[in-house]
Amino acid sequence: MNFADIITVIGFIIVAVIVVVLICVVLYVYFVDRTQKQHPVLRNYPVVGRVRYFFEKVGPELRQYFFNNDNEGKPFSRRDFQHIVRKAKYKRDVIGFGSQRDFDEAGFYVRNSMFPTLTEELKMNMETKVETDRYLLIKDPLFTAREERLERHESSAYLLQEEDAIIIGPDTKHPFKVMGQIGMSAMSYGSLGEKAITALSEGLGIAKGTWMNTGEGGLSEYHLKGGVDIIMQIGPGLFGVRDVEGNFDWDELLEKSKIPQLKAFEIKLAQGAKTRGGHVDGEKVTEEIARIRRVEPFKSIDSPNRFTEFGDLTSLLGFIEQIREHTGKPVGMKVVIGSSHEAEELAKFMKESGKSPDFITVDGGEGGTGASYQELADTVGLPIKSALPLVHEALLKYGVRDRVKIIASGKLISPDRIAIALGMGADLVNIARALMITVGCIQTLKCESNVCPVGVATTDPDLQKALVIDEKKWRTANYIITMRKGLFRIAAAAGLDSPVHFSSEHVVYKDEKGKVHALKDEA
């Protein structure tokens, strides 16, 4: 037998062994499927039935990349996702060949002026510059890797002028001056990992003129790393300002307030995705997170549905005043609005009592990061375009609108959406999930499981290796800067010299029949 024959025999033996192993595996799986009692498909169609479960498992990815068109997909369409990434990665926001919006559908529009504002007429801070890294696309062929390189790029920070600065808590000992109208919504360390929080903090710090909300998980060193202004949120679980028994710790609150970066506190009554207390699965609660929150490590956290410190408007506003007096810093409240009655009740009480928060964050029911419950996320709480006007108009009706600033949140991921929110009554806007996308989120919808494949919504150190802080921080900065630039651009189109002047007269609503309604007339 020559060498070639030997090789042939060995090859035949290997193939035979593989075939026998495969037959044994199939027979074993067939027996297991036939005898199991959980899945009727597998009992009737053993082995073959597993194909169904495979495609069910990969269904979300197939829909996202192959079957949904660019304007489908929830919670964000492919088009929305690409607009965010383009701003963050390339610092560009130009499209080609026209809009993909369905103009036959009902929707809101910004009313343009016949005589738009010239760029040199805009009241914009032109002195403050920002240097960031952005990608420059060289080639994007079909079958080979995209060719692009990083370049350093200097641009304006697109901040407000000093005279248009938004002051939160002007009568407090330490007012909070905001030079840009876009900031980061509440996202806790624990729901997001330390690398994501750090990249966001550093990116926001680079962009300047913005802020970062800690979420109810408390203030961590990662929030502080970028030097960005901080709004510390206090939820019903009192994380970060509680003692070991879970009671409110006024001494700890005072210590936190002494941190120069910490500019304000926010009392969280509810958030859009879950109008109840927050939840973090035990596998996310590392020893460090447990230390920050003063809870037991590796045990799931469920904060109460509401604060035990107050249960009505009288005690709520009293609690806010007490924190303001104790710290000397502005104090606001985060709410999800369910009806006009709620908004009017709050405004009426503010007028009668003389007490008020320094700001109200109105979170739309469409908002949400991290883990939630389907029935709450889908149905409880009004979306932002319904809730925001209710709050704004109620405060105007009772003559207390000038006491508070309104921060709006709820999928306000583009300058036009922000302009419409400002026209509906907001002073500032919060963004959460779009900023998650800037640091790598790809919408795998696994935020609740601690297995985020890109290392954003996870505390798993192995998964977090995917997130490179020194690359993602620039994307966060680019996104904020480009968004502010777009907001000034749309203000100019409306004939304004600054986006702080958007009002109801600059927003119209077109119904499905094509009839146009002025927002100010509908209010």
C-alpha positions as CSV (number, residue, x, y, z in Angstrom):
1,M,0.0,0.0,0.0
2,N,1.5,3.3,-1.1
3,F,1.4,6.6,0.7
4,A,-1.6,7.9,-1.3
5,D,-3.6,4.8,-0.4
6,I,-2.8,5.2,3.3
7,I,-4.0,8.8,3.1
8,T,-7.2,7.7,1.4
9,V,-7.9,5.1,4.1
10,I,-7.2,7.5,6.9
11,G,-9.5,10.0,5.3
12,F,-12.2,7.4,4.9
13,I,-11.8,6.4,8.6
14,I,-12.1,10.1,9.7
15,V,-15.2,10.6,7.6
16,A,-16.7,7.4,8.9
17,V,-16.0,8.4,12.5
18,I,-17.6,11.8,12.0
19,V,-20.7,10.3,10.4
20,V,-21.0,7.8,13.3
21,V,-20.6,10.6,15.8
22,L,-23.2,12.7,14.1
23,I,-25.7,9.8,13.9
24,C,-25.2,9.1,17.6
25,V,-25.7,12.8,18.4
26,V,-28.9,12.9,16.3
27,L,-30.2,9.8,17.9
28,Y,-29.5,11.1,21.4
29,V,-31.2,14.4,20.6
30,Y,-34.1,12.5,19.0
31,F,-34.5,10.5,22.2
32,V,-34.3,13.5,24.4
33,D,-36.7,15.5,22.3
34,R,-39.2,12.7,22.1
35,T,-39.2,12.1,25.9
36,Q,-39.1,15.7,27.2
37,K,-42.4,17.2,28.4
38,Q,-41.9,20.9,28.0
39,H,-42.0,21.6,24.3
40,P,-44.8,19.9,22.2
41,V,-43.1,20.9,18.9
42,L,-40.0,18.8,19.9
43,R,-42.1,15.9,21.0
44,N,-43.8,15.7,17.6
45,Y,-40.9,16.9,15.5
46,P,-37.7,15.9,17.3
47,V,-34.4,17.4,16.0
48,V,-36.1,19.2,13.2
49,G,-38.2,21.2,15.6
50,R,-35.0,22.7,17.0
51,V,-34.7,24.8,13.9
52,R,-37.8,26.7,15.0
53,Y,-36.2,27.7,18.3
54,F,-32.9,28.6,16.6
55,F,-34.7,31.1,14.3
56,E,-36.8,32.4,17.2
57,K,-33.6,33.1,19.1
58,V,-31.9,35.0,16.3
59,G,-35.2,36.7,15.2
60,P,-34.4,40.1,16.7
61,E,-31.1,40.3,14.8
62,L,-32.6,39.1,11.6
63,R,-35.3,41.7,11.8
64,Q,-32.9,44.5,12.7
65,Y,-30.4,43.8,9.9
66,F,-32.4,42.2,7.2
67,F,-36.2,42.5,7.3
68,N,-37.1,45.8,9.0
69,N,-36.8,48.7,6.7
70,D,-34.8,51.8,7.7
71,N,-37.8,53.5,9.3
72,E,-39.1,50.5,11.2
73,G,-37.6,48.9,14.3
74,K,-38.3,49.7,18.0
75,P,-37.4,51.5,20.2
76,F,-35.2,53.2,17.6
77,S,-35.3,52.7,13.8
78,R,-32.3,51.9,11.8
79,R,-32.5,55.5,10.4
80,D,-32.5,57.0,13.9
81,F,-29.6,54.8,14.9
82,Q,-27.6,55.8,11.9
83,H,-28.2,59.5,12.5
84,I,-26.9,59.2,16.0
85,V,-23.8,57.2,15.0
86,R,-23.1,59.6,12.1
87,K,-23.0,62.6,14.5
88,A,-21.0,60.7,17.0
89,K,-18.4,59.0,14.8
90,Y,-18.0,61.5,11.9
91,K,-19.2,64.7,13.5
92,R,-21.5,65.0,10.5
93,D,-25.2,65.4,10.0
94,V,-25.7,65.7,6.3
95,I,-28.0,63.4,4.3
96,G,-28.4,62.9,0.6
97,F,-31.4,62.8,-1.8
98,G,-34.0,64.1,0.6
99,S,-35.9,63.0,3.7
100,Q,-37.3,59.6,4.4
101,R,-40.1,60.9,6.6
102,D,-43.6,60.0,5.5
103,F,-45.1,63.5,4.9
104,D,-48.6,62.0,4.5
105,E,-48.6,61.0,8.2
106,A,-49.7,63.4,10.9
107,G,-46.9,65.1,12.9
108,F,-45.3,68.2,14.3
109,Y,-43.2,70.6,12.2
110,V,-41.1,73.7,13.0
111,R,-42.5,76.8,11.4
112,N,-39.8,78.4,9.2
113,S,-39.4,82.1,8.6
114,M,-39.4,83.7,5.2
115,F,-36.4,85.7,6.4
116,P,-34.1,83.3,8.3
117,T,-31.5,84.5,10.7
118,L,-28.0,84.9,9.2
119,T,-25.2,82.9,10.8
120,E,-23.4,86.0,11.9
121,E,-26.6,87.2,13.6
122,L,-26.9,84.2,15.8
123,K,-26.4,84.9,19.5
124,M,-23.9,82.1,19.9
125,N,-20.7,81.9,22.0
126,M,-18.1,81.9,19.2
127,E,-15.1,82.0,21.5
128,T,-15.3,78.6,23.1
129,K,-13.7,76.0,20.9
130,V,-13.5,72.2,21.3
131,E,-11.0,69.8,19.9
132,T,-12.2,66.2,19.3
133,D,-11.2,63.1,17.4
134,R,-13.5,62.2,14.6
135,Y,-13.4,59.6,11.8
136,L,-12.9,60.6,8.2
137,L,-14.4,58.1,5.8
138,I,-12.0,57.3,2.9
139,K,-13.6,54.3,1.2
140,D,-16.6,52.2,1.9
141,P,-16.5,49.2,-0.5
142,L,-18.9,46.4,-0.5
143,F,-16.7,43.4,0.0
144,T,-13.7,44.7,1.9
145,A,-13.3,46.5,5.2
146,R,-14.3,50.2,5.4
147,E,-11.3,52.5,5.1
148,E,-11.3,55.4,7.5
149,R,-8.9,57.2,9.8
150,L,-9.1,59.4,12.9
151,E,-8.4,63.1,12.6
152,R,-8.2,65.9,15.2
153,H,-11.0,68.4,14.5
154,E,-11.5,71.8,16.1
155,S,-14.9,73.4,16.1
156,S,-17.1,75.8,18.1
157,A,-18.7,74.3,21.1
158,Y,-22.0,75.9,20.0
159,L,-22.8,77.2,23.5
160,L,-25.3,79.9,24.4
161,Q,-24.1,83.5,25.0
162,E,-23.7,84.6,28.6
163,E,-26.9,86.7,28.4
164,D,-28.9,83.6,27.3
165,A,-27.5,81.3,30.0
166,I,-30.1,79.3,31.7
167,I,-30.0,79.7,35.5
168,I,-31.5,76.9,37.6
169,G,-32.2,78.0,41.2
170,P,-31.3,81.7,40.9
171,D,-32.3,82.3,44.5
172,T,-30.2,79.5,46.0
173,K,-26.8,80.0,47.5
174,H,-25.2,78.1,44.6
175,P,-27.3,78.6,41.4
176,F,-26.6,76.2,38.5
177,K,-25.7,78.1,35.3
178,V,-26.2,76.0,32.1
179,M,-24.6,77.1,28.8
180,G,-26.0,74.4,26.6
181,Q,-29.5,73.1,26.4
182,I,-28.7,69.4,26.0
183,G,-27.6,67.1,28.8
184,M,-27.5,63.4,29.9
185,S,-30.6,61.9,31.4
186,A,-30.4,59.7,34.5
187,M,-28.4,56.6,34.0
188,S,-27.1,54.8,37.1
189,Y,-23.7,53.2,37.7
190,G,-24.9,49.6,38.1
191,S,-27.4,49.8,35.2
192,L,-24.4,50.9,33.1
193,G,-20.9,49.7,33.8
194,E,-18.0,51.8,35.0
195,K,-16.4,52.0,31.5
196,A,-19.6,53.4,30.0
197,I,-20.1,55.9,32.8
198,T,-16.5,57.0,32.5
199,A,-16.7,57.4,28.7
200,L,-19.9,59.4,29.0
201,S,-18.4,61.6,31.8
202,E,-15.3,62.3,29.9
203,G,-17.1,62.9,26.6
204,L,-19.6,65.3,28.2
205,G,-16.7,67.1,29.9
206,I,-14.9,67.6,26.6
207,A,-18.1,69.0,25.0
208,K,-18.5,71.6,27.8
209,G,-21.6,73.4,28.8
210,T,-23.6,70.3,29.6
211,W,-24.5,68.1,32.5
212,M,-24.7,64.5,33.7
213,N,-27.5,63.0,35.8
214,T,-26.3,60.2,38.0
215,G,-29.5,58.2,38.1
216,E,-30.9,56.9,41.3
217,G,-27.9,54.6,41.9
218,G,-25.9,57.4,43.6
219,L,-22.8,59.4,42.8
220,S,-19.7,57.4,41.8
221,E,-16.1,58.3,41.1
222,Y,-16.8,57.4,37.4
223,H,-19.4,60.2,37.1
224,L,-16.8,62.7,38.3
225,K,-13.9,61.6,36.0
226,G,-14.7,63.9,33.1
227,G,-15.1,67.1,35.2
228,V,-18.7,67.5,33.8
229,D,-21.4,69.2,35.9
230,I,-23.5,66.7,37.9
231,I,-27.1,66.5,38.9
232,M,-27.4,63.9,41.6
233,Q,-30.7,62.0,41.5
234,I,-32.2,60.7,44.7
235,G,-34.8,57.9,44.3
236,P,-37.1,56.2,46.7
237,G,-34.2,53.8,47.6
238,L,-32.1,56.8,48.8
239,F,-29.0,55.2,47.3
240,G,-25.9,57.2,48.0
241,V,-27.6,59.3,50.8
242,R,-28.8,56.5,53.1
243,D,-27.4,55.0,56.2
244,V,-26.8,51.2,56.7
245,E,-30.4,50.8,57.9
246,G,-31.8,52.5,54.8
247,N,-32.8,55.8,56.4
248,F,-32.1,59.2,54.8
249,D,-28.6,60.4,55.9
250,W,-28.6,64.2,56.0
251,D,-24.9,64.2,56.9
252,E,-24.0,62.2,53.8
253,L,-26.2,64.5,51.7
254,L,-24.2,67.5,53.0
255,E,-20.9,65.8,52.2
256,K,-22.0,65.1,48.7
257,S,-23.2,68.7,48.2
258,K,-19.7,70.0,49.0
259,I,-18.3,68.4,45.8
260,P,-17.8,71.3,43.4
261,Q,-19.0,69.4,40.3
262,L,-22.3,68.6,42.0
263,K,-24.6,71.4,40.9
264,A,-28.1,70.2,41.8
265,F,-30.2,67.4,43.2
266,E,-33.2,65.7,41.6
267,I,-35.9,63.9,43.5
268,K,-37.1,61.1,41.3
269,L,-40.8,60.4,41.7
270,A,-41.0,58.3,38.5
271,Q,-39.3,57.7,35.2
272,G,-40.8,57.0,31.8
273,A,-40.0,53.4,31.4
274,K,-41.3,52.5,34.9
275,T,-43.5,54.7,37.0
276,R,-42.4,52.9,40.1
277,G,-39.2,52.1,42.0
278,G,-36.1,51.0,40.1
279,H,-34.7,47.5,39.7
280,V,-31.2,46.1,39.3
281,D,-30.5,42.3,39.0
282,G,-28.2,40.9,41.6
283,E,-25.5,39.9,39.2
284,K,-25.0,43.6,38.4
285,V,-24.6,44.6,42.1
286,T,-20.9,44.3,42.5
287,E,-19.2,45.0,45.9
288,E,-18.2,48.4,44.7
289,I,-21.8,49.3,43.6
290,A,-23.1,47.9,46.9
291,R,-20.7,50.1,48.8
292,I,-21.8,53.2,46.8
293,R,-25.4,52.4,47.3
294,R,-25.0,51.0,50.8
295,V,-26.8,47.7,50.0
296,E,-25.8,44.0,50.1
297,P,-23.6,42.9,47.1
298,F,-24.9,40.4,44.5
299,K,-28.5,40.7,45.7
300,S,-31.2,42.2,43.4
301,I,-32.3,45.7,44.3
302,D,-35.8,46.9,44.2
303,S,-36.4,50.4,45.5
304,P,-39.8,51.3,46.8
305,N,-42.6,52.6,44.5
306,R,-42.5,55.9,46.3
307,F,-40.6,57.7,49.0
308,T,-41.6,57.0,52.6
309,E,-40.4,60.5,53.5
310,F,-43.4,62.1,51.9
311,G,-46.8,61.2,50.5
312,D,-48.5,64.3,49.2
313,L,-47.6,67.7,47.7
314,T,-47.2,69.4,51.0
315,S,-44.6,67.0,52.3
316,L,-43.0,66.7,48.9
317,L,-42.4,70.4,48.6
318,G,-41.3,70.6,52.2
319,F,-38.8,67.8,51.6
320,I,-37.4,69.7,48.6
321,E,-37.1,72.9,50.6
322,Q,-35.3,71.1,53.4
323,I,-32.7,69.7,51.0
324,R,-32.3,73.1,49.4
325,E,-31.7,74.8,52.7
326,H,-29.4,72.0,53.9
327,T,-27.2,72.0,50.8
328,G,-27.6,75.5,49.3
329,K,-28.0,74.0,45.9
330,P,-31.0,73.8,43.5
331,V,-33.4,70.9,43.9
332,G,-35.8,69.6,41.3
333,M,-38.2,66.7,40.8
334,K,-38.6,64.2,38.1
335,V,-42.2,63.2,37.1
336,V,-44.2,61.2,34.6
337,I,-47.5,62.9,33.9
338,G,-50.7,60.9,33.6
339,S,-53.3,63.7,33.3
340,S,-53.9,67.4,33.1
341,H,-55.4,67.2,36.6
342,E,-52.0,66.1,38.0
343,A,-50.2,69.0,36.4
344,E,-52.8,71.6,37.5
345,E,-52.9,70.3,41.0
346,L,-49.1,70.8,41.3
347,A,-49.2,74.2,39.7
348,K,-52.1,75.3,41.9
349,F,-50.3,74.1,45.1
350,M,-47.2,76.0,44.1
351,K,-49.1,79.2,43.7
352,E,-51.0,78.8,47.0
353,S,-48.1,77.6,49.1
354,G,-45.3,79.8,47.6
355,K,-43.2,76.7,47.5
356,S,-41.7,75.1,44.3
357,P,-38.9,73.0,43.0
358,D,-36.1,74.7,41.1
359,F,-36.8,72.5,38.1
360,I,-39.2,69.8,36.9
361,T,-37.9,67.0,34.7
362,V,-40.9,65.8,32.6
363,D,-40.1,62.2,31.4
364,G,-42.2,60.9,28.6
365,G,-43.7,57.4,28.8
366,E,-41.6,56.4,25.8
367,G,-38.4,57.0,27.7
368,G,-36.3,54.3,29.3
369,T,-33.0,52.6,29.7
370,G,-32.0,49.5,31.6
371,A,-34.6,47.1,32.9
372,S,-38.3,47.7,33.1
373,Y,-41.6,45.9,32.9
374,Q,-43.6,45.6,29.7
375,E,-46.9,46.7,31.0
376,L,-45.4,49.8,32.6
377,A,-43.2,50.7,29.7
378,D,-46.0,50.4,27.1
379,T,-49.0,51.9,28.8
380,V,-48.4,53.9,32.1
381,G,-47.6,57.5,31.7
382,L,-48.1,60.0,28.8
383,P,-45.5,60.4,26.0
384,I,-43.5,63.6,26.1
385,K,-45.4,65.5,23.4
386,S,-48.6,65.1,25.4
387,A,-47.1,65.5,28.9
388,L,-44.9,68.5,28.3
389,P,-47.6,70.9,27.2
390,L,-49.8,69.9,30.1
391,V,-47.1,70.9,32.6
392,H,-46.0,74.1,30.8
393,E,-49.6,75.3,30.4
394,A,-50.6,74.5,33.9
395,L,-47.6,76.5,35.3
396,L,-48.5,79.4,33.0
397,K,-52.2,79.3,34.1
398,Y,-51.3,79.6,37.8
399,G,-48.6,82.2,37.2
400,V,-45.7,80.1,38.5
401,R,-43.9,79.2,35.3
402,D,-41.1,81.7,36.0
403,R,-40.2,79.9,39.2
404,V,-39.1,76.7,37.6
405,K,-37.1,75.4,34.6
406,I,-38.5,72.4,32.7
407,I,-36.3,69.6,31.5
408,A,-37.9,67.3,28.9
409,S,-36.9,63.8,28.0
410,G,-38.3,61.0,25.8
411,K,-36.5,60.0,22.6
412,L,-35.4,63.6,21.9
413,I,-32.5,62.4,19.8
414,S,-32.3,65.0,17.1
415,P,-32.2,68.8,16.9
416,D,-35.6,69.0,15.3
417,R,-37.2,66.9,18.0
418,I,-35.5,69.1,20.6
419,A,-36.7,72.3,18.9
420,I,-40.3,71.0,19.0
421,A,-39.9,70.2,22.7
422,L,-38.5,73.6,23.4
423,G,-41.5,75.1,21.5
424,M,-43.8,73.0,23.7
425,G,-42.4,74.6,26.8
426,A,-39.1,72.9,27.8
427,D,-36.1,75.0,28.7
428,L,-33.6,72.0,28.6
429,V,-33.7,68.4,27.4
430,N,-32.3,65.2,28.7
431,I,-31.0,62.4,26.5
432,A,-30.2,58.8,27.6
433,R,-30.3,56.0,25.0
434,A,-28.8,58.1,22.2
435,L,-25.8,58.7,24.5
436,M,-25.6,54.9,25.2
437,I,-25.4,54.5,21.4
438,T,-22.4,56.9,21.3
439,V,-20.5,54.6,23.6
440,G,-21.3,51.4,21.6
441,C,-24.9,50.3,22.3
442,I,-26.3,48.3,19.3
443,Q,-29.9,47.8,20.6
444,T,-29.6,44.1,21.5
445,L,-32.4,44.8,24.1
446,K,-30.5,42.9,26.8
447,C,-30.0,45.7,29.3
448,E,-31.8,43.8,32.0
449,S,-29.6,40.7,31.8
450,N,-26.0,41.9,32.5
451,V,-24.9,40.2,29.2
452,C,-24.7,43.4,27.1
453,P,-22.4,42.2,24.2
454,V,-20.7,45.6,23.8
455,G,-20.0,46.2,27.4
456,V,-22.4,49.2,28.0
457,A,-25.3,48.0,30.1
458,T,-23.2,45.5,32.1
459,T,-20.9,45.3,35.1
460,D,-19.3,42.1,33.8
461,P,-15.5,42.9,33.5
462,D,-15.0,40.5,30.6
463,L,-17.8,42.1,28.5
464,Q,-16.7,45.6,29.4
465,K,-13.4,44.9,27.7
466,A,-15.2,45.7,24.4
467,L,-15.6,49.3,25.4
468,V,-12.5,51.5,24.8
469,I,-13.0,54.7,26.8
470,D,-10.4,56.7,24.9
471,E,-12.3,56.0,21.6
472,K,-15.9,56.3,22.8
473,K,-15.5,59.5,24.8
474,W,-14.9,61.4,21.5
475,R,-18.1,60.0,20.1
476,T,-20.1,61.3,23.0
477,A,-18.5,64.8,22.7
478,N,-19.0,64.9,18.9
479,Y,-22.7,63.9,19.3
480,I,-23.5,66.7,21.8
481,I,-21.6,69.3,19.9
482,T,-23.2,68.4,16.6
483,M,-26.7,68.4,18.2
484,R,-26.1,71.9,19.6
485,K,-24.9,73.0,16.2
486,G,-28.1,71.6,14.6
487,L,-30.3,73.3,17.2
488,F,-28.8,76.7,16.3
489,R,-29.3,75.8,12.6
490,I,-33.0,75.1,13.1
491,A,-33.4,78.2,15.2
492,A,-31.9,80.3,12.4
493,A,-34.4,78.7,10.0
494,A,-37.2,79.7,12.3
495,G,-36.0,83.3,12.3
496,L,-34.6,83.2,15.8
497,D,-31.2,84.3,17.0
498,S,-31.0,81.6,19.7
499,P,-32.8,78.3,20.5
500,V,-33.8,79.7,23.9
501,H,-36.5,81.7,22.1
502,F,-38.4,78.7,20.7
503,S,-42.1,78.9,21.8
504,S,-45.5,77.5,20.8
505,E,-45.7,80.0,17.9
506,H,-42.8,78.2,16.2
507,V,-44.4,74.7,16.2
508,V,-47.3,73.6,14.0
509,Y,-49.2,70.3,13.8
510,K,-50.3,68.8,10.5
511,D,-53.0,66.3,10.7
512,E,-53.5,63.2,8.4
513,K,-55.8,65.3,6.1
514,G,-53.1,67.9,5.6
515,K,-54.7,70.6,7.7
516,V,-52.3,72.7,9.7
517,H,-53.0,73.6,13.4
518,A,-50.9,76.2,15.3
519,L,-49.7,74.8,18.6
520,K,-50.3,78.0,20.4
521,D,-54.0,78.0,19.3
522,E,-54.4,74.3,20.4
523,A,-53.0,75.1,23.9
